[in-house]
């Protein structure tokens, strides 16, 4: 599918899941080695992760997956206009002003806005309405994240000018199938680039955070802590919940808000358990490294069958994700329906995708 205008890809008025990514153009890249000075900037990955965690608690946006590479970053975001609709005007203004302060703070710290600044903004009804839209906008989220990193990097490098390669890229993930494929693609980015060998070694990825949290929860099972206290301490507590259970899927208001305040909501993303996701991730990573795809294990095959993915084409879908999918990603039938809805006859990757998915007779 040819590239689409951002307003066609992103619908501000409804919950949507988006894959966003951006690339750095600086000589030393985002977190790499400066070939002139020899200085290593790997610590900037921590800057990015801490900003992502801070903004996850302020925006009405769930961060499902993330990876920080040496020269670019990937995120899977779910916008939650339904969540921000329940916030008071004061909370909306306070959150936006706090985000603005964090964006400009060159030490990477949160600064609470002044009370008189909040009161002045609350008296402007149009401004409050604009602020409410910003809190569930992937564009404003990426602006805040990238601007802060660019400001801090420019200050550190004693220079000015362009840091990022233009506007961030964005594609819409139309269904659970697309979210799973994209999530695996994002979590395996460091392995595919040769930076690490396994998910548990892939620091600065959502997979690493979820593995660390799973191990921490198992170790703390005997400790007398409430579920909320455990989530406050969990390394992945700021990430969106991975597993979408049946109750959440049936009730649009289920888990509308976060119990801990570390993220926008507690609603899951995909109908796959964490253990099964990590097993599928590990097997896929091993197959990609081996350059010889084998048969998917019997206990993992039902995941792909439920999402109407042909197991013998799974590795192709993950490795070719960025090449086969354009501004929209999803099951081939869903893509065709969506393309027709926006007045397009074709979509990118139509031929290879037609053989990678099982035929579906269900609607979008």
Secondary structure, 3 states (H helix, E strand, C coil): CCCCCHHHHCCCCCCEEEEEEEEECCCCCCCCECCCCCCECCCHHHHHHHHHHHHHCCCCEEEEEEEECCCEEEEEEEECHHHHCCCCHHHHHHHHHHHHHHHHCCCCCCCCCCHHHHHHHHCCHHHHHHHHHHCCCHHHHHHHHHHHHHHHHHHHHCCCCCCECCCCEEEEECCHHHHHHHHHHHHCHHHHCCCCCCHHHCCCEHHHHHHHHHHHHHHCCCCCCCHHHHHHHCCCCCCCCCECCHHHHHCCCCCCCCCCCCCCCCCCCECCCHHHHHHHHHHHHHHHHHCCCCCCCHHHHHHHHHCCECHHHHHHHHHCHHHHCCCEECCHHHHHHHHHHCCCCCCCCHHHHHCCECCCCCCC
